[in-house]
Amino acid sequence: MTGFQIVVLWSDVLVWLLVAAGVGVGLLIARNPPLRAAWRRVGASRAGMASATVLAAFVAVGLLDSLHYRVALDGAPGQKTRYAVEVLSVLDALATPLRTRNEKTYSAPFATRLYAKETVDVPGVGAVRDYPPLKHGGSHLAGRDDEAAADVAFRAFRGAVIGFLAWMAIAALVAAAVRAGDSAVDAAGWRKIWRRETVFAWDAVLATLLAMLLAGVPLLLLAADYHVFGTDKVGQDVFYQVLKSVRTGLIIGLVTTLVMLPVAVLLGIVAGYFRGWVDDVIQYVYTVLNSIPGVLLIAAAVLMMQVVIDTHPQWFATAAERADLRLLALCFILGVTSWTGLCRLLRGETLKLRELEYIQAAQAFGVSSWRIIVRHILPNLMHIVIIALVMDFSGLVLAEAVLSYVGIGVDPTMTSFGTMINNARMELGREPVVWWSLAAAFAAMFVLVLAANLFADAVRDAFDPRAA
Amino acid sequence: MLEVRNLRLGFAAGRSTLAAVDGISFAISRGETFALLGESGCGKSATAQGILRLLPAAGRLLGGSVRLDGEELLALPEAEMRRIRGHRIAMIFQEPATSLNPVLTVGRQIGEVLERHSGLAGDAARPRMLELLRQVGIADPERRLDEYPFQLSGGMKQRVMIAIALAGDPELLIADEPTTALDVTVQAQILDLLAKIQVDRGMGMLLITHDLGVVARMAHRIGVMYAGELVEVASRDEFFARPRHPYTQALFAALPDAARRGRRLATIPGQVPALDAMPAGCRFADRCPQAMPVCRERAPAWREVAGGHALRCHWQGAGVADAAGHAVTELAIEPGRPFLEVAGLQVHFPIRRGLLQRTVGHVRAVDGVDLAISPGRTLALVGESGCGKTTVGKALLQLIRPSAGSVRLGGADLVGLSGRRLRAARRHLQMVFQDPFASLNPRLRIGEIIGEGMDALGVGSGGERREALVALLGQVGLPAAALDRYPHEFSGGQRQRIAIARALAVQPELLVCDEPTSALDVSVQAQILNLLKELQAELGVAYLFITHNFGVVDYLAHDVAVMYLGRIVERGRAEEVLGAPRHPYTQALLSAVPSPHPGDAGERIRLPGETPSPASPPAGCHFHPRCPKAVDVCRQSYPAATLISGTHAVHCHRA
């Protein structure tokens, strides 16, 4: 095993900080009964928990893709170790076959031959124009193309069986845990789960998990020998691109909210609580910001930043670092332009809260304004903040796709749903049409955004003060 | 005419249905007013909604029958039901401000009913609308017809609601707390109007209320509801002369008035049982002073004690147990040197208009108020909504900065203080708010809520803190375990106790109580009033009691000040102001309060109109446009104070 050097990109730092913050907030919630009760309602929601399971799978992929390193190059002994220019992640390592086995150009899903005719030298016949066999896809069949369908079906079936067995094992663990966690002896954990007698919506989680395993395990098994989603123009595996896009989407969705949240919360509360000229100034700022067409503002900012990056190549050791900075800058720009909505919402709610009698009671005690804000106003706004966060997430993932499509999104070297769709633009105009790139990006993004939206709905219902 | 039999209504909660109304039966004949009386949460409004089949989404009809002239309403298809609603049975609601659509003119809203039920539309409907508005006593109906609800006052909105209800020529009117949201003088007008309309049209009326005074004024027969059941039905005279059910008796005994001064009010221990934990026997047994073993086992059957007077109770006795309340030590303090003196207090809110937000006028919410409060005494500040009484309270605490005047606390002026000196002064004054649900932060534990004032003012230190908190809770009658719980686990009355404990935590000398009982039921109100009295006897704290409830004033106050449009019009000791009021406004207010004793009708003074806006008070005496005794001088100058006795002063030219 060659040595390697751990590379910490800025976005990795933020991602793991977010994970740490998530754990911290989780502990805080566990200590605060009203919040715990609200999250318990989320846990009881079937749709919410099913979508949370899907989201968890996406997050797992994203996190695996956020541990970066550089492989050491074989150099002469005694020389200073040099490392490869290419920055890899744990996900890349796990998906090495997907990453490295590139074809020459387009190939359809599960194909054994290229999608374009080439002139091939057939011994004895001479030059023939035909679809050449793929270098990697279905290469184990050694040219017996007619067996491909049967092979795929068999492997898929085998994968499904393995997936089902894995699911049974997980379900048995859950059932045992449910029984252990509950002192009631009358019903076995298994029956309790499916009769929906558990507080947590285990049945939804297990059902989703079953669907994911039945679809996912065969896909992974097949991906070892086929290009399950086909290959793109330069022969890269589309399935690999989809996996890589997940991290980009998650970072855009999460880091952007991290940027905008402090601004929105602080300015919103300050404007609503202090009123007067502070309120006027903040209102004018966000009204002005809102009046500038959003895409124009983002385009201007991204182009300026691009110039800065291009003129300072010495800042970056690798291309990955450059792409990473551009991604973060995009998050920052999106954050700066999207805080106004939440800010306005929080200002309105604060206006309502500050007239409430418990705030006046605190004022009558001479409690300082900042203490009132932290102790009385902020906790009572948390439900709005949480709802806004989960609802904004899906919007931001979609926004990234649109911006990358327009060409002002992430770095072209970075894989994202937007760049995949952007590339697919030409493929759709081609004859015969190449549909798999777009379809794969669309399907993955659709599942991610739908899961995020359903989860947001569940969170909103649980935190709705009228329903509580 | 209307016959309700064994009606059962419930609300779906999860997979089970909880019965909110459990088998009630009554009948209403033409021209009769049947009053459903009960505390909040006992199923009164659900009954009314059930009759019209207008239950909320979670509501379920569980059984029984509702017959209107023999026609079964519960079996009718929805399309038929729409013919009944509005046309044969009409309903008016509690809150006139939200029961009218703000974006439609009055005319459109009346026209809607006319079009549906009498086929009148367009110009043909207009004379009918004008006639309806005249019937409900709206002056200048031609103009009002084209106005929007926001241009009308609260009383007028309720009149319009009544006009809409009358537009379908109903045979039965359901009035759900029709005057609860209105001021006493306006309430008196609306009750008069309802009574007159009922006599003119021979309508039946189902009146839903919690106010014994309104019942005494309006009802012919009365049904008392408790926890989803009717427990006593009687004619008015029987009901007020000989209430038989222990619950009814307790309701009467809990009413504060002058006769009970110096004694504890009777309270009903405990709370109305929750819907999912109804006792098997009599539902009132757990709170009943007369409970016997049989009460907990078997639900009592109906028993008729006199013609038309029936009740559900095992107890055969009849005694009215009013004497039960034992005396509270009344501090016979003569008004000593006042420790808080307010002179010429003014609070003006600027009205800003236009692009540059220039001040174009002022709302004179408080316009020159003088008050003095002595230690250990209670000063009641009385007036209708919008007269500025709450603003006075907040301005005392400097929660609202006064525009002029002085608030002197033991020699130091609070007005204009800021920073640390104001914080130190705040220790002496605290406030108890009206709504116990809005005055406690739902995200803090009770211990943190009560401890907040101690923190801010630096009272008490770490170790003794918890002991002090427990002692405070004990003082307001709550267990020490409450410290670690959250406000939503407590009922309204308990929350108000917590709010009182929070205010007392810093040992103030004056407690400003802003309608502390108006959001509570009568029996809970009695508990809080008892508590306030005990605390005063124990700690010698003075109260500034802001209220519009004259029963409470009668019971609690030593001194009374009556406010009208930002100024005090009459002040004096309670017996002087309430017993021999000299200002025409005080006289009118007192006579407008519906009395829970049908006997004392007395002379009724009805004030025309409503309180004018404090942005443009009338010239001269503010009260002259409504005053029955106004003469020329009243229109020209504001009257100076006339001293009737050493303590009794009144601002009136005619006094």
Interface residues (C-beta under 8 A of the other chain):
Chain A: N32 P33 P34 L356 E357 Y358 Q360 A361 A362 Q363 A364 F365 G366 V367 S368 R371 R375 H376 P379 N380
Chain B: K394 L397 L399 L422 R423 R426 L429 Q430 M431 F433 Q434 D435 A438 S439 L440 N441 P442 R443 L444 I449 E452 G453 D455 A456 L457 Y486 H488 A499 R502 A503 V506
